[in-house]
């Protein structure tokens, strides 16, 4: 049964599993929700191992309130921090997938005392800047004049609608432009066949973070979903490494 948290004048949908700490929080990707393969797998793993677990939907995603096109990185990071503050106790292991990795890094920067460790899956820091760089002149003109532009999606028949607010707010949330201390264990997982977030992004993040215990694992043949049985086991192995 879905529960709801009222925060930031928004209604955040979540599922929480009781258990021991350090708890695990799953942060999903861009326009995804808390009912994907990785979220359910981690919930089952947490139940089997007696670990506290939280999955939730950012506003404009899944069962939470608001329209997707009204949101931005800053809003979704605020949702994540509100959920962690209100629904968890003690340091948490953050497991961030794609955009959820960027959101996790923003949480790490703002709430380092609430983080036991970070597991990034195809982490996509600062991806709105990559979007902007990839737009042609016509697309840039449309987003500046109309406030949004439609982009095809490989994951849905409906296009992504990229808003001017998403791009502009993203520039206020960048994590690769200034020092990023992560005073806890970090494990980065990356598929070699990921067409959305390349290994170059993972290597740039690896080189950028200020962390004494950070490792990057490349999984040959894995794509952006990182949801094969082998990939899912790699995620739980990484959680074990950063939970000590």
C-alpha atoms as an extended CHARMM CRD file, in Angstrom:
* protein
*
       244  EXT
         1         1  UNK       CA              0.0000000000        0.0000000000        0.0000000000  PROA      1               0.0000000000
         2         2  UNK       CA              1.3570000000        3.4190000000       -0.9750000000  PROA      2               0.0000000000
         3         3  UNK       CA              1.8950000000        5.9710000000        1.7830000000  PROA      3               0.0000000000
         4         4  UNK       CA              2.2650000000        9.7180000000        1.2950000000  PROA      4               0.0000000000
         5         5  UNK       CA              4.4500000000       12.4150000000        2.7850000000  PROA      5               0.0000000000
         6         6  UNK       CA              3.3860000000       16.0570000000        2.6350000000  PROA      6               0.0000000000
         7         7  UNK       CA              6.5120000000       18.1120000000        2.0280000000  PROA      7               0.0000000000
         8         8  UNK       CA              7.4510000000       21.2810000000        0.1420000000  PROA      8               0.0000000000
         9         9  UNK       CA              3.7460000000       21.7720000000       -0.6580000000  PROA      9               0.0000000000
        10        10  UNK       CA              3.9100000000       18.4870000000       -2.5860000000  PROA      10              0.0000000000
        11        11  UNK       CA              2.6400000000       14.9650000000       -1.9170000000  PROA      11              0.0000000000
        12        12  UNK       CA              5.4390000000       12.3980000000       -2.0910000000  PROA      12              0.0000000000
        13        13  UNK       CA              4.4530000000        8.7490000000       -2.5590000000  PROA      13              0.0000000000
        14        14  UNK       CA              6.5960000000        6.1480000000       -0.8330000000  PROA      14              0.0000000000
        15        15  UNK       CA              6.9480000000        2.5780000000        0.4150000000  PROA      15              0.0000000000
        16        16  UNK       CA              8.9280000000        1.9760000000        3.5860000000  PROA      16              0.0000000000
        17        17  UNK       CA             10.2070000000       -1.3490000000        4.9130000000  PROA      17              0.0000000000
        18        18  UNK       CA             11.0970000000       -1.6130000000        8.5880000000  PROA      18              0.0000000000
        19        19  UNK       CA             14.4280000000       -3.1490000000        9.5280000000  PROA      19              0.0000000000
        20        20  UNK       CA             17.8730000000       -2.6410000000       10.9450000000  PROA      20              0.0000000000
        21        21  UNK       CA             20.3430000000        0.0200000000        9.9140000000  PROA      21              0.0000000000
        22        22  UNK       CA             22.0500000000        1.3300000000        8.0830000000  PROA      22              0.0000000000
        23        23  UNK       CA             18.9190000000        1.7450000000        6.0220000000  PROA      23              0.0000000000
        24        24  UNK       CA             18.9250000000        1.7520000000        2.2310000000  PROA      24              0.0000000000
        25        25  UNK       CA             17.2300000000        4.4600000000        0.1420000000  PROA      25              0.0000000000
        26        26  UNK       CA             16.6330000000        3.9500000000       -3.5810000000  PROA      26              0.0000000000
        27        27  UNK       CA             16.5750000000        7.0690000000       -5.7570000000  PROA      27              0.0000000000
        28        28  UNK       CA             15.2190000000        6.4540000000       -9.2350000000  PROA      28              0.0000000000
        29        29  UNK       CA             15.9730000000        8.0220000000      -12.5760000000  PROA      29              0.0000000000
        30        30  UNK       CA             14.5570000000       10.6890000000      -14.8530000000  PROA      30              0.0000000000
        31        31  UNK       CA             10.8320000000       10.1440000000      -15.4340000000  PROA      31              0.0000000000
        32        32  UNK       CA             10.9780000000        6.7190000000      -13.7870000000  PROA      32              0.0000000000
        33        33  UNK       CA              9.1770000000        5.6100000000      -10.6390000000  PROA      33              0.0000000000
        34        34  UNK       CA              9.5840000000        3.4790000000       -7.5390000000  PROA      34              0.0000000000
        35        35  UNK       CA              8.0610000000        0.3870000000       -9.1580000000  PROA      35              0.0000000000
        36        36  UNK       CA             10.9420000000       -0.5980000000      -11.4140000000  PROA      36              0.0000000000
        37        37  UNK       CA             12.9770000000       -3.7950000000      -11.3750000000  PROA      37              0.0000000000
        38        38  UNK       CA             15.8350000000       -2.4450000000       -9.2530000000  PROA      38              0.0000000000
        39        39  UNK       CA             13.5340000000       -0.8950000000       -6.6310000000  PROA      39              0.0000000000
        40        40  UNK       CA             11.5320000000       -4.0940000000       -6.1650000000  PROA      40              0.0000000000
        41        41  UNK       CA             14.6520000000       -6.2600000000       -6.1400000000  PROA      41              0.0000000000
        42        42  UNK       CA             16.2580000000       -4.1130000000       -3.4550000000  PROA      42              0.0000000000
        43        43  UNK       CA             13.0800000000       -4.1230000000       -1.3970000000  PROA      43              0.0000000000
        44        44  UNK       CA             12.9520000000       -7.9330000000       -1.4880000000  PROA      44              0.0000000000
        45        45  UNK       CA             16.6570000000       -8.0720000000       -0.6310000000  PROA      45              0.0000000000
        46        46  UNK       CA             16.1470000000       -5.6960000000        2.2990000000  PROA      46              0.0000000000
        47        47  UNK       CA             13.2510000000       -7.7600000000        3.6650000000  PROA      47              0.0000000000
        48        48  UNK       CA             15.2660000000      -10.9780000000        3.3640000000  PROA      48              0.0000000000
        49        49  UNK       CA             18.1970000000       -9.3770000000        5.2000000000  PROA      49              0.0000000000
        50        50  UNK       CA             16.2480000000       -7.4600000000        7.8340000000  PROA      50              0.0000000000
        51        51  UNK       CA             17.3950000000       -4.0720000000        6.5000000000  PROA      51              0.0000000000
        52        52  UNK       CA             15.3560000000       -0.8870000000        6.5540000000  PROA      52              0.0000000000
        53        53  UNK       CA             14.4970000000        0.2540000000        3.0370000000  PROA      53              0.0000000000
        54        54  UNK       CA             12.7970000000        3.2590000000        1.4440000000  PROA      54              0.0000000000
        55        55  UNK       CA             11.6850000000        3.8210000000       -2.1370000000  PROA      55              0.0000000000
        56        56  UNK       CA              9.7420000000        6.8780000000       -3.2260000000  PROA      56              0.0000000000
        57        57  UNK       CA              8.5810000000        8.9280000000       -6.2020000000  PROA      57              0.0000000000
        58        58  UNK       CA              9.8250000000       12.4510000000       -6.7880000000  PROA      58              0.0000000000
        59        59  UNK       CA              7.0670000000       14.9730000000       -7.4270000000  PROA      59              0.0000000000
        60        60  UNK       CA              5.8500000000       14.6930000000      -11.0090000000  PROA      60              0.0000000000
        61        61  UNK       CA              6.8720000000       11.0240000000      -11.0640000000  PROA      61              0.0000000000
        62        62  UNK       CA              4.8830000000        7.8660000000      -10.4180000000  PROA      62              0.0000000000
        63        63  UNK       CA              2.1920000000        8.2750000000       -7.7610000000  PROA      63              0.0000000000
        64        64  UNK       CA              3.3890000000       11.5960000000       -6.3440000000  PROA      64              0.0000000000
        65        65  UNK       CA              1.6410000000       14.9100000000       -6.9490000000  PROA      65              0.0000000000
        66        66  UNK       CA              2.4670000000       17.5900000000       -9.5300000000  PROA      66              0.0000000000
        67        67  UNK       CA              3.0690000000       17.4730000000      -13.2600000000  PROA      67              0.0000000000
        68        68  UNK       CA              6.4360000000       16.2190000000      -14.4900000000  PROA      68              0.0000000000
        69        69  UNK       CA              6.9030000000       19.3640000000      -16.5710000000  PROA      69              0.0000000000
        70        70  UNK       CA              6.5990000000       21.5440000000      -13.4440000000  PROA      70              0.0000000000
        71        71  UNK       CA              9.6050000000       19.9150000000      -11.8030000000  PROA      71              0.0000000000
        72        72  UNK       CA             13.3650000000       20.3420000000      -11.8980000000  PROA      72              0.0000000000
        73        73  UNK       CA             16.4850000000       18.8840000000      -10.3170000000  PROA      73              0.0000000000
        74        74  UNK       CA             16.2990000000       21.2200000000       -7.3320000000  PROA      74              0.0000000000
        75        75  UNK       CA             12.6880000000       20.2340000000       -6.6180000000  PROA      75              0.0000000000
        76        76  UNK       CA             13.4650000000       16.5290000000       -6.8360000000  PROA      76              0.0000000000
        77        77  UNK       CA             16.5190000000       16.8680000000       -4.6050000000  PROA      77              0.0000000000
        78        78  UNK       CA             14.3450000000       18.7020000000       -2.0590000000  PROA      78              0.0000000000
        79        79  UNK       CA             11.8260000000       15.8460000000       -2.2590000000  PROA      79              0.0000000000
        80        80  UNK       CA             14.5900000000       13.3170000000       -1.6210000000  PROA      80              0.0000000000
        81        81  UNK       CA             15.9260000000       15.2350000000        1.3760000000  PROA      81              0.0000000000
        82        82  UNK       CA             12.4400000000       15.6290000000        2.8200000000  PROA      82              0.0000000000
        83        83  UNK       CA             11.8040000000       11.8910000000        2.4820000000  PROA      83              0.0000000000
        84        84  UNK       CA             15.1350000000       10.9720000000        4.0560000000  PROA      84              0.0000000000
        85        85  UNK       CA             14.6850000000       13.4810000000        6.8920000000  PROA      85              0.0000000000
        86        86  UNK       CA             11.1210000000       12.4110000000        7.7000000000  PROA      86              0.0000000000
        87        87  UNK       CA             11.1260000000        8.6930000000        6.9340000000  PROA      87              0.0000000000
        88        88  UNK       CA             14.5570000000        7.3860000000        7.9620000000  PROA      88              0.0000000000
        89        89  UNK       CA             16.7380000000        7.4380000000       11.0460000000  PROA      89              0.0000000000
        90        90  UNK       CA             20.5000000000        7.4490000000       11.2070000000  PROA      90              0.0000000000
        91        91  UNK       CA             22.9610000000        7.3380000000        8.3150000000  PROA      91              0.0000000000
        92        92  UNK       CA             21.5790000000        5.7720000000        5.1340000000  PROA      92              0.0000000000
        93        93  UNK       CA             23.0790000000        3.9960000000        2.1460000000  PROA      93              0.0000000000
        94        94  UNK       CA             21.9240000000        5.9360000000       -0.9140000000  PROA      94              0.0000000000
        95        95  UNK       CA             21.4680000000        3.9040000000       -4.0890000000  PROA      95              0.0000000000
        96        96  UNK       CA             21.0050000000        6.2960000000       -6.9890000000  PROA      96              0.0000000000
        97        97  UNK       CA             20.1810000000        5.2150000000      -10.5290000000  PROA      97              0.0000000000
        98        98  UNK       CA             21.0320000000        7.5750000000      -13.4040000000  PROA      98              0.0000000000
        99        99  UNK       CA             19.4660000000       10.9330000000      -12.4490000000  PROA      99              0.0000000000
       100       100  UNK       CA             19.0030000000        9.4210000000       -8.9890000000  PROA      100             0.0000000000
       101       101  UNK       CA             22.7860000000        9.3520000000       -8.7590000000  PROA      101             0.0000000000
       102       102  UNK       CA             22.9220000000       13.1190000000       -9.3210000000  PROA      102             0.0000000000
       103       103  UNK       CA             20.1380000000       13.6200000000       -6.7830000000  PROA      103             0.0000000000
       104       104  UNK       CA             22.0410000000       11.3910000000       -4.3430000000  PROA      104             0.0000000000
       105       105  UNK       CA             25.1760000000       13.5060000000       -4.7510000000  PROA      105             0.0000000000
       106       106  UNK       CA             23.1590000000       16.6220000000       -3.9470000000  PROA      106             0.0000000000
       107       107  UNK       CA             21.8810000000       14.8800000000       -0.8050000000  PROA      107             0.0000000000
       108       108  UNK       CA             25.4490000000       13.8520000000        0.0420000000  PROA      108             0.0000000000
       109       109  UNK       CA             26.5850000000       17.4510000000       -0.2910000000  PROA      109             0.0000000000
       110       110  UNK       CA             23.7420000000       18.8650000000        1.7990000000  PROA      110             0.0000000000
       111       111  UNK       CA             23.3710000000       16.0770000000        4.3810000000  PROA      111             0.0000000000
       112       112  UNK       CA             26.7520000000       14.2970000000        4.6930000000  PROA      112             0.0000000000
       113       113  UNK       CA             25.9670000000       13.2850000000        8.2740000000  PROA      113             0.0000000000
       114       114  UNK       CA             22.9250000000       11.3300000000        7.0230000000  PROA      114             0.0000000000
       115       115  UNK       CA             24.9180000000        9.2500000000        4.5340000000  PROA      115             0.0000000000
       116       116  UNK       CA             26.6390000000        5.9740000000        5.4140000000  PROA      116             0.0000000000
       117       117  UNK       CA             27.6650000000        5.2570000000        1.8230000000  PROA      117             0.0000000000
       118       118  UNK       CA             26.7280000000        5.8690000000       -1.7900000000  PROA      118             0.0000000000
       119       119  UNK       CA             26.1460000000        3.3630000000       -4.5930000000  PROA      119             0.0000000000
       120       120  UNK       CA             25.7960000000        5.0370000000       -7.9840000000  PROA      120             0.0000000000
       121       121  UNK       CA             24.3130000000        3.0720000000      -10.8900000000  PROA      121             0.0000000000
       122       122  UNK       CA             25.0400000000        4.7330000000      -14.2420000000  PROA      122             0.0000000000
       123       123  UNK       CA             25.2520000000        7.9760000000      -12.3140000000  PROA      123             0.0000000000
       124       124  UNK       CA             24.3160000000       10.9810000000      -14.4550000000  PROA      124             0.0000000000
       125       125  UNK       CA             25.6510000000       14.1240000000      -12.7580000000  PROA      125             0.0000000000
       126       126  UNK       CA             24.9650000000       17.4280000000      -14.4960000000  PROA      126             0.0000000000
       127       127  UNK       CA             23.1390000000       15.6980000000      -17.3680000000  PROA      127             0.0000000000
       128       128  UNK       CA             21.0180000000       18.7620000000      -18.1480000000  PROA      128             0.0000000000
       129       129  UNK       CA             24.1700000000       20.4930000000      -19.3810000000  PROA      129             0.0000000000
       130       130  UNK       CA             24.8610000000       17.5470000000      -21.6610000000  PROA      130             0.0000000000
       131       131  UNK       CA             21.2790000000       17.8350000000      -22.9290000000  PROA      131             0.0000000000
       132       132  UNK       CA             21.7370000000       21.5240000000      -23.6930000000  PROA      132             0.0000000000
       133       133  UNK       CA             25.0350000000       20.8780000000      -25.4620000000  PROA      133             0.0000000000
       134       134  UNK       CA             23.3140000000       18.2540000000      -27.6130000000  PROA      134             0.0000000000
       135       135  UNK       CA             20.4660000000       20.5080000000      -28.7410000000  PROA      135             0.0000000000
       136       136  UNK       CA             20.6480000000       22.0000000000      -32.2150000000  PROA      136             0.0000000000
       137       137  UNK       CA             19.9300000000       25.6780000000      -32.8490000000  PROA      137             0.0000000000
       138       138  UNK       CA             16.2640000000       25.0250000000      -33.6010000000  PROA      138             0.0000000000
       139       139  UNK       CA             15.7650000000       23.0950000000      -30.3690000000  PROA      139             0.0000000000
       140       140  UNK       CA             17.5300000000       25.7570000000      -28.3370000000  PROA      140             0.0000000000
       141       141  UNK       CA             15.3820000000       28.4180000000      -29.9450000000  PROA      141             0.0000000000
       142       142  UNK       CA             12.2120000000       26.4710000000      -29.2000000000  PROA      142             0.0000000000
       143       143  UNK       CA             13.0520000000       25.9330000000      -25.5460000000  PROA      143             0.0000000000
       144       144  UNK       CA             13.9340000000       29.6020000000      -25.0600000000  PROA      144             0.0000000000
       145       145  UNK       CA             10.8710000000       30.9270000000      -26.8960000000  PROA      145             0.0000000000
       146       146  UNK       CA              8.2370000000       28.2960000000      -26.0130000000  PROA      146             0.0000000000
       147       147  UNK       CA              9.6330000000       27.2010000000      -22.6490000000  PROA      147             0.0000000000
       148       148  UNK       CA              9.9690000000       23.5590000000      -23.6310000000  PROA      148             0.0000000000
       149       149  UNK       CA             10.9690000000       21.1430000000      -26.3500000000  PROA      149             0.0000000000
       150       150  UNK       CA              9.9200000000       17.5600000000      -27.0710000000  PROA      150             0.0000000000
       151       151  UNK       CA             12.5760000000       14.8720000000      -27.3110000000  PROA      151             0.0000000000
       152       152  UNK       CA             12.0170000000       11.2400000000      -28.3540000000  PROA      152             0.0000000000
       153       153  UNK       CA             12.2860000000        8.5790000000      -25.6600000000  PROA      153             0.0000000000
       154       154  UNK       CA             13.6750000000        5.0840000000      -26.1030000000  PROA      154             0.0000000000
       155       155  UNK       CA             11.7060000000        3.9390000000      -23.0630000000  PROA      155             0.0000000000
       156       156  UNK       CA              8.2070000000        5.1980000000      -23.8840000000  PROA      156             0.0000000000
       157       157  UNK       CA              5.9660000000        6.0780000000      -26.8190000000  PROA      157             0.0000000000
       158       158  UNK       CA              5.5040000000        9.4850000000      -25.2090000000  PROA      158             0.0000000000
       159       159  UNK       CA              8.2950000000       12.0050000000      -25.8000000000  PROA      159             0.0000000000
       160       160  UNK       CA             10.2950000000       13.5960000000      -23.0360000000  PROA      160             0.0000000000
       161       161  UNK       CA              9.3160000000       17.2240000000      -22.5690000000  PROA      161             0.0000000000
       162       162  UNK       CA             12.4240000000       19.1560000000      -21.5850000000  PROA      162             0.0000000000
       163       163  UNK       CA             11.6070000000       22.5170000000      -20.0440000000  PROA      163             0.0000000000
       164       164  UNK       CA             13.5620000000       25.7330000000      -19.8680000000  PROA      164             0.0000000000
       165       165  UNK       CA             13.1850000000       25.5650000000      -16.0850000000  PROA      165             0.0000000000
       166       166  UNK       CA             14.7930000000       22.1170000000      -15.9840000000  PROA      166             0.0000000000
       167       167  UNK       CA             17.8230000000       23.3650000000      -17.9190000000  PROA      167             0.0000000000
       168       168  UNK       CA             18.2040000000       26.6200000000      -15.9930000000  PROA      168             0.0000000000
       169       169  UNK       CA             17.7130000000       25.0630000000      -12.5610000000  PROA      169             0.0000000000
       170       170  UNK       CA             20.1440000000       22.2910000000      -13.4780000000  PROA      170             0.0000000000
       171       171  UNK       CA             22.8800000000       24.9240000000      -13.7290000000  PROA      171             0.0000000000
       172       172  UNK       CA             22.2920000000       25.7600000000      -10.0650000000  PROA      172             0.0000000000
       173       173  UNK       CA             22.6550000000       22.0970000000       -9.0640000000  PROA      173             0.0000000000
       174       174  UNK       CA             25.9000000000       21.1160000000      -10.8120000000  PROA      174             0.0000000000
       175       175  UNK       CA             28.2210000000       18.8390000000       -8.8270000000  PROA      175             0.0000000000
       176       176  UNK       CA             31.1950000000       18.5210000000      -11.2000000000  PROA      176             0.0000000000
       177       177  UNK       CA             32.1290000000       22.2060000000      -11.2550000000  PROA      177             0.0000000000
       178       178  UNK       CA             33.3810000000       22.5490000000       -7.6660000000  PROA      178             0.0000000000
       179       179  UNK       CA             34.9590000000       20.2960000000       -5.0240000000  PROA      179             0.0000000000
       180       180  UNK       CA             32.7420000000       17.3740000000       -3.9990000000  PROA      180             0.0000000000
       181       181  UNK       CA             33.8780000000       15.8110000000       -0.7120000000  PROA      181             0.0000000000
       182       182  UNK       CA             32.3140000000       12.4140000000       -0.0070000000  PROA      182             0.0000000000
       183       183  UNK       CA             33.5260000000       11.3620000000        3.4580000000  PROA      183             0.0000000000
       184       184  UNK       CA             32.1470000000        7.8040000000        3.2420000000  PROA      184             0.0000000000
       185       185  UNK       CA             32.5760000000        4.7550000000        0.9870000000  PROA      185             0.0000000000
       186       186  UNK       CA             31.4400000000        5.1450000000       -2.6170000000  PROA      186             0.0000000000
       187       187  UNK       CA             30.8670000000        2.4500000000       -5.2530000000  PROA      187             0.0000000000
       188       188  UNK       CA             30.1230000000        3.4060000000       -8.8490000000  PROA      188             0.0000000000
       189       189  UNK       CA             28.6130000000        0.7920000000      -11.1810000000  PROA      189             0.0000000000
       190       190  UNK       CA             28.6230000000        1.2990000000      -14.9310000000  PROA      190             0.0000000000
       191       191  UNK       CA             27.6530000000       -0.8480000000      -17.9220000000  PROA      191             0.0000000000
       192       192  UNK       CA             29.9840000000       -0.7790000000      -20.9260000000  PROA      192             0.0000000000
       193       193  UNK       CA             27.0140000000       -0.8130000000      -23.3380000000  PROA      193             0.0000000000
       194       194  UNK       CA             25.1690000000        2.0720000000      -21.6900000000  PROA      194             0.0000000000
       195       195  UNK       CA             24.0570000000        4.3580000000      -24.5180000000  PROA      195             0.0000000000
       196       196  UNK       CA             22.6420000000        7.0280000000      -22.1870000000  PROA      196             0.0000000000
       197       197  UNK       CA             25.4630000000        7.4980000000      -19.6820000000  PROA      197             0.0000000000
       198       198  UNK       CA             28.8730000000        6.5650000000      -21.0390000000  PROA      198             0.0000000000
       199       199  UNK       CA             31.8570000000        5.2250000000      -19.1580000000  PROA      199             0.0000000000
       200       200  UNK       CA             33.5260000000        8.5980000000      -19.7400000000  PROA      200             0.0000000000
       201       201  UNK       CA             30.9440000000       10.1640000000      -17.4150000000  PROA      201             0.0000000000
       202       202  UNK       CA             31.7030000000        7.5360000000      -14.7740000000  PROA      202             0.0000000000
       203       203  UNK       CA             35.4490000000        8.1370000000      -15.1020000000  PROA      203             0.0000000000
       204       204  UNK       CA             34.9890000000       11.8890000000      -14.8260000000  PROA      204             0.0000000000
       205       205  UNK       CA             32.9840000000       11.4340000000      -11.6230000000  PROA      205             0.0000000000
       206       206  UNK       CA             35.5650000000        8.9980000000      -10.2520000000  PROA      206             0.0000000000
       207       207  UNK       CA             38.3480000000       11.5090000000      -10.8680000000  PROA      207             0.0000000000
       208       208  UNK       CA             36.3360000000       14.4400000000       -9.5130000000  PROA      208             0.0000000000
       209       209  UNK       CA             35.1100000000       13.2460000000       -6.1110000000  PROA      209             0.0000000000
       210       210  UNK       CA             37.1940000000       13.7870000000       -2.9920000000  PROA      210             0.0000000000
       211       211  UNK       CA             36.8260000000       10.3750000000       -1.3850000000  PROA      211             0.0000000000
       212       212  UNK       CA             39.2930000000        8.0270000000        0.2880000000  PROA      212             0.0000000000
       213       213  UNK       CA             37.2840000000        4.8790000000       -0.5240000000  PROA      213             0.0000000000
       214       214  UNK       CA             35.8200000000        5.0560000000       -4.0260000000  PROA      214             0.0000000000
       215       215  UNK       CA             35.7680000000        2.3360000000       -6.6650000000  PROA      215             0.0000000000
       216       216  UNK       CA             34.3360000000        2.1240000000      -10.1570000000  PROA      216             0.0000000000
       217       217  UNK       CA             33.1530000000       -1.2380000000      -11.5020000000  PROA      217             0.0000000000
       218       218  UNK       CA             32.6010000000       -1.6120000000      -15.2490000000  PROA      218             0.0000000000
       219       219  UNK       CA             30.2580000000       -4.4510000000      -16.1740000000  PROA      219             0.0000000000
       220       220  UNK       CA             30.8990000000       -5.6540000000      -19.7080000000  PROA      220             0.0000000000
       221       221  UNK       CA             27.7740000000       -5.8170000000      -21.8430000000  PROA      221             0.0000000000
       222       222  UNK       CA             25.4580000000       -4.1420000000      -19.3210000000  PROA      222             0.0000000000
       223       223  UNK       CA             23.1530000000       -1.4070000000      -20.6240000000  PROA      223             0.0000000000
       224       224  UNK       CA             21.5960000000        1.6220000000      -18.9340000000  PROA      224             0.0000000000
       225       225  UNK       CA             18.8840000000       -0.3420000000      -17.1280000000  PROA      225             0.0000000000
       226       226  UNK       CA             21.5410000000       -2.3460000000      -15.2370000000  PROA      226             0.0000000000
       227       227  UNK       CA             18.8180000000       -4.8360000000      -14.3050000000  PROA      227             0.0000000000
       228       228  UNK       CA             20.1270000000       -8.2440000000      -15.3520000000  PROA      228             0.0000000000
       229       229  UNK       CA             20.4340000000      -10.8140000000      -12.5450000000  PROA      229             0.0000000000
       230       230  UNK       CA             24.1980000000      -10.2990000000      -12.4990000000  PROA      230             0.0000000000
       231       231  UNK       CA             23.8270000000       -6.5160000000      -12.3190000000  PROA      231             0.0000000000
       232       232  UNK       CA             21.3040000000       -6.7170000000       -9.5000000000  PROA      232             0.0000000000
       233       233  UNK       CA             23.6780000000       -8.8750000000       -7.4700000000  PROA      233             0.0000000000
       234       234  UNK       CA             26.4410000000       -6.3510000000       -8.1580000000  PROA      234             0.0000000000
       235       235  UNK       CA             24.2380000000       -3.6490000000       -6.6120000000  PROA      235             0.0000000000
       236       236  UNK       CA             23.6210000000       -5.5880000000       -3.4030000000  PROA      236             0.0000000000
       237       237  UNK       CA             27.3190000000       -6.5100000000       -3.2030000000  PROA      237             0.0000000000
       238       238  UNK       CA             28.1490000000       -2.8010000000       -3.4320000000  PROA      238             0.0000000000
       239       239  UNK       CA             25.6310000000       -1.9930000000       -0.7050000000  PROA      239             0.0000000000
       240       240  UNK       CA             27.4100000000       -4.5170000000        1.4930000000  PROA      240             0.0000000000
       241       241  UNK       CA             30.7730000000       -2.8770000000        0.8170000000  PROA      241             0.0000000000
       242       242  UNK       CA             29.6210000000        0.6200000000        1.8040000000  PROA      242             0.0000000000
       243       243  UNK       CA             27.5610000000       -0.5060000000        4.8070000000  PROA      243             0.0000000000
       244       244  UNK       CA             30.5060000000       -1.5830000000        6.9700000000  PROA      244             0.0000000000
